[in-house]
Amino acid sequence: MKKGLFIFLGIIVILAGASYAVLTLDFNRFNKESYYIQITQDGEKLEDRLDNGETMVRYGYKVDAINEDGKHKELEFSANKQLRKGAYLMLYVNKEDEVTSYDEVSKKDMPKDAS
């Protein structure tokens, strides 16, 4: 009886841990190549009309990004707000050259060939 209770509690703990991992981890950043940019101009305002009639506004950016090895790549991405001019960003790029996420970083985190 006690053995069954311990097995049941063990399964509950494992499921709780797995649920926590799935809900808190940002899978858009795993197995992605990092590229770096500095925002030098405002993004292009893009408006999308949703099925319910509302308008969604986002800002598109076309940038020349560089990775840690000095390799340059032209990338496009969008943000839900106008990004601050002068901000340094690390872009997460998948195998299809799509930017899946980004983080603001400091200038000292940028590759030497960037900026």
BAFI-3210 file (N, C-alpha, C; in Angstrom, 3 decimals, decimal comma, padded with zeros to 6 digits):
// residues 115
n [1|2|3|4|5|6|7|8|9|10|11|12|13|14|15|16|17|18|19|20|21|22|23|24|25|26|27|28|29|30|31|32|33|34|35|36|37|38|39|40|41|42|43|44|45|46|47|48|49|50|51|52|53|54|55|56|57|58|59|60|61|62|63|64|65|66|67|68|69|70|71|72|73|74|75|76|77|78|79|80|81|82|83|84|85|86|87|88|89|90|91|92|93|94|95|96|97|98|99|100|101|102|103|104|105|106|107|108|109|110|111|112|113|114|115]
n.u [000,811|001,886|003,957|002,620|001,493|003,810|004,768|002,661|002,793|005,359|004,951|003,203|004,898|006,821|005,193|004,359|006,808|007,494|005,368|005,848|008,294|007,530|005,767|007,323|009,736|011,254|010,879|011,462|014,029|015,804|018,292|019,016|020,708|022,716|022,541|023,681|022,705|022,464|019,997|019,244|017,417|013,920|011,365|009,365|005,995|003,549|000,366|-002,105|-005,206|-007,397|-009,528|-011,724|-012,089|-010,457|-007,431|-004,107|-001,035|002,331|005,921|008,194|011,485|014,399|017,512|021,132|022,768|025,180|027,100|028,832|031,096|031,666|030,181|027,986|024,495|021,480|018,533|015,043|012,603|009,932|008,480|006,372|006,333|007,805|011,230|013,924|016,101|019,555|019,700|021,136|020,771|020,358|019,598|017,614|017,920|016,469|016,932|015,752|016,318|014,640|013,756|013,174|013,002|014,171|016,623|017,536|020,844|023,992|026,512|029,032|028,562|028,390|029,680|033,093|033,373|030,973|028,797]
n.v [-001,188|001,273|001,457|001,814|004,326|005,927|005,648|006,839|009,499|010,136|010,153|012,326|014,421|014,384|015,002|017,573|018,953|018,713|020,119|022,683|023,253|023,303|025,455|027,649|027,843|029,385|028,370|029,507|030,351|028,256|026,201|028,058|030,347|033,095|036,487|039,861|043,276|046,871|049,175|051,631|053,179|054,100|051,588|050,248|051,032|048,618|047,442|045,145|043,713|042,148|039,203|039,898|042,537|044,384|046,358|045,422|046,662|046,668|046,861|046,827|045,695|045,829|044,565|044,559|042,059|040,605|037,751|035,981|035,020|036,860|036,767|038,173|038,862|039,514|040,341|040,164|041,326|041,759|043,922|044,531|047,109|050,359|050,202|051,287|053,751|053,241|051,095|047,941|044,740|041,209|038,834|035,942|033,394|031,091|028,043|028,665|031,282|032,981|035,364|034,533|035,514|038,144|039,874|042,654|043,787|044,743|047,063|045,961|043,266|042,849|041,504|042,071|043,003|044,196|047,091]
n.w [000,000|000,892|-000,924|-003,352|-002,878|-002,711|-005,334|-006,742|-005,700|-006,613|-009,387|-009,564|-008,717|-010,777|-013,007|-012,238|-012,258|-014,985|-016,133|-015,103|-016,373|-019,090|-019,094|-018,315|-019,758|-022,583|-025,612|-028,027|-028,002|-027,854|-029,391|-031,370|-033,531|-032,611|-033,445|-033,759|-033,400|-033,795|-033,112|-035,357|-036,664|-036,894|-036,844|-039,553|-039,683|-039,400|-040,145|-039,272|-039,997|-037,865|-037,562|-036,005|-036,551|-035,295|-035,303|-035,497|-034,539|-035,473|-035,674|-038,277|-039,020|-041,006|-041,099|-040,996|-039,644|-037,347|-036,439|-033,745|-035,003|-036,907|-039,203|-041,533|-041,975|-043,654|-042,097|-041,233|-038,976|-036,584|-034,100|-031,268|-030,486|-031,028|-031,274|-029,177|-030,364|-030,824|-029,165|-028,333|-029,645|-029,251|-031,519|-031,938|-034,176|-036,376|-038,358|-040,771|-041,175|-039,741|-037,357|-034,139|-031,591|-029,393|-027,389|-025,386|-025,124|-023,601|-024,785|-024,382|-024,669|-027,324|-030,441|-031,482|-034,137|-034,638|-034,411]
ca.u [000,000|002,775|004,723|001,728|001,371|005,066|004,799|001,688|003,360|006,482|004,398|002,677|006,044|007,395|004,268|004,406|008,067|007,402|004,437|006,561|009,283|006,838|005,131|008,255|010,849|010,971|011,431|011,893|015,450|016,616|018,857|019,001|021,968|022,601|023,060|023,668|022,436|022,166|018,864|019,692|016,293|012,604|010,806|008,256|004,717|002,784|-000,949|-002,809|-006,590|-007,764|-010,854|-012,772|-012,143|-009,443|-006,180|-002,910|000,100|003,672|006,950|009,106|012,883|015,304|018,808|022,341|023,176|026,474|027,199|030,100|032,188|031,838|029,365|026,874|023,273|020,333|017,405|013,833|011,809|009,006|008,294|005,051|006,511|008,963|012,412|014,715|017,289|020,795|019,656|021,838|019,924|020,780|018,480|017,644|017,588|016,381|017,583|015,107|016,662|013,555|014,035|012,120|012,959|015,322|016,892|018,436|022,125|024,840|027,514|030,160|028,175|028,391|030,945|034,012|033,158|029,682|028,654]
ca.v [000,000|002,432|001,493|002,407|005,746|006,566|005,686|007,855|010,808|010,344|010,528|013,691|015,335|014,428|015,754|018,981|019,495|018,822|021,217|023,925|023,476|023,659|026,765|028,743|027,926|030,033|027,480|030,300|030,672|027,036|025,759|029,162|031,065|034,471|037,583|041,105|044,502|048,101|049,861|052,957|053,922|053,622|050,504|050,582|050,707|047,607|047,241|043,935|043,685|040,855|038,715|040,579|043,924|045,201|046,545|045,136|047,451|046,197|047,646|045,944|046,111|045,115|044,901|043,794|041,526|039,925|036,768|036,017|034,684|037,948|036,513|039,113|038,300|040,422|039,741|040,950|040,919|042,795|044,095|045,097|048,524|050,989|049,925|052,472|053,985|053,067|049,854|046,775|043,558|039,879|038,187|034,480|033,107|029,649|027,565|029,294|032,706|033,720|035,829|033,994|036,287|039,033|040,426|043,807|043,486|045,931|047,199|045,053|041,919|042,802|041,055|043,183|043,525|044,888|048,507]
ca.w [000,000|000,957|-002,172|-004,348|-002,562|-003,109|-006,802|-007,142|-005,380|-007,524|-010,693|-009,418|-008,676|-012,130|-013,862|-011,835|-012,766|-016,442|-016,415|-014,802|-017,432|-020,330|-018,960|-018,037|-020,701|-023,859|-026,625|-029,179|-027,868|-027,856|-030,672|-032,320|-033,690|-032,127|-034,253|-032,996|-034,160|-033,075|-033,729|-035,795|-037,224|-036,494|-037,636|-040,441|-039,042|-040,128|-039,539|-039,692|-039,549|-037,301|-037,950|-035,240|-036,986|-034,637|-036,027|-034,710|-035,030|-035,136|-036,362|-038,995|-039,128|-041,910|-040,499|-041,282|-038,340|-037,331|-035,352|-032,993|-035,916|-037,859|-040,394|-041,688|-042,555|-043,719|-041,389|-041,020|-037,820|-036,145|-032,659|-030,994|-030,158|-031,664|-030,460|-028,839|-031,189|-030,079|-028,379|-028,864|-029,520|-029,678|-032,195|-032,004|-035,568|-036,631|-039,588|-041,931|-041,078|-039,113|-036,001|-033,281|-030,354|-029,231|-026,062|-025,374|-024,484|-023,467|-025,848|-024,122|-025,093|-028,787|-031,046|-031,772|-035,482|-034,696|-034,008]
c.u [000,867|003,563|003,895|001,571|002,629|005,179|003,860|002,232|004,549|006,015|003,866|003,819|006,664|006,499|004,272|005,683|008,041|006,476|005,104|007,550|008,612|006,264|006,121|009,397|010,397|011,648|011,846|013,384|016,351|017,051|018,788|020,381|021,749|023,264|022,852|023,441|022,392|021,029|019,304|018,558|014,980|012,157|009,655|006,955|003,927|001,460|-001,596|-004,226|-006,924|-009,177|-011,981|-012,856|-011,117|-008,189|-005,017|-001,746|001,389|004,656|007,985|010,490|013,602|016,702|019,923|022,877|024,500|026,483|028,579|031,310|032,440|031,044|028,169|025,687|022,188|019,135|016,244|013,132|010,869|008,910|006,934|005,119|007,715|010,169|013,254|015,938|018,524|020,832|020,425|020,970|020,667|019,533|018,683|017,097|017,571|017,013|016,988|015,353|015,504|013,974|012,872|011,975|014,158|015,417|017,754|019,683|022,914|025,888|028,670|029,845|028,207|029,714|031,795|033,764|031,853|029,835|029,505]
c.v [001,269|002,578|002,146|003,901|006,507|006,669|006,776|009,264|011,139|010,785|011,957|014,710|015,477|015,230|017,243|019,645|019,683|019,969|022,563|024,256|023,939|025,070|027,912|028,878|028,582|029,225|028,227|030,605|029,446|026,666|026,835|029,800|032,515|035,437|038,879|042,299|045,691|048,775|051,284|053,795|053,326|052,486|051,002|050,128|049,761|047,396|046,004|043,992|042,268|040,474|039,441|042,074|044,831|045,287|046,293|045,898|046,798|047,002|046,701|046,552|045,220|045,535|044,032|043,348|040,790|038,923|036,857|035,722|035,775|037,779|037,464|038,412|039,379|039,711|040,720|040,415|042,050|042,794|044,744|046,557|049,045|050,763|051,191|052,584|053,900|051,786|048,752|045,550|042,303|039,214|036,678|034,087|031,599|029,301|028,174|030,807|033,561|034,116|035,379|034,766|037,227|039,482|041,663|043,423|044,788|045,936|046,229|043,609|041,749|042,234|042,260|043,809|044,298|046,325|049,447]
c.w [000,000|-000,339|-003,280|-004,140|-002,980|-004,632|-007,311|-006,887|-006,279|-008,900|-010,653|-009,431|-010,063|-013,063|-013,519|-012,353|-014,269|-016,835|-016,179|-015,918|-018,717|-020,251|-018,794|-019,040|-021,994|-024,958|-027,889|-029,148|-027,907|-029,268|-031,747|-032,368|-033,263|-033,098|-033,483|-033,912|-033,209|-033,830|-034,067|-036,376|-036,736|-037,405|-038,499|-039,788|-039,945|-039,401|-040,138|-039,143|-039,099|-037,729|-037,225|-035,570|-036,340|-035,507|-035,080|-035,343|-034,557|-035,983|-036,963|-039,139|-040,131|-041,499|-041,063|-039,924|-038,475|-036,184|-034,702|-033,876|-036,952|-039,138|-040,407|-042,333|-042,530|-043,097|-041,315|-039,787|-037,457|-034,626|-032,436|-030,556|-030,931|-030,746|-030,304|-029,751|-030,311|-029,266|-029,100|-028,607|-029,929|-030,248|-032,181|-033,371|-035,780|-037,979|-040,847|-041,965|-040,573|-037,704|-035,123|-031,979|-030,339|-027,784|-026,229|-024,594|-024,354|-024,581|-025,639|-024,508|-026,606|-029,297|-031,437|-033,136|-035,615|-034,224|-034,783]
res [m|k|k|g|l|f|i|f|l|g|i|i|v|i|l|a|g|a|s|y|a|v|l|t|l|d|f|n|r|f|n|k|e|s|y|y|i|q|i|t|q|d|g|e|k|l|e|d|r|l|d|n|g|e|t|m|v|r|y|g|y|k|v|d|a|i|n|e|d|g|k|h|k|e|l|e|f|s|a|n|k|q|l|r|k|g|a|y|l|m|l|y|v|n|k|e|d|e|v|t|s|y|d|e|v|s|k|k|d|m|p|k|d|a|s]
***
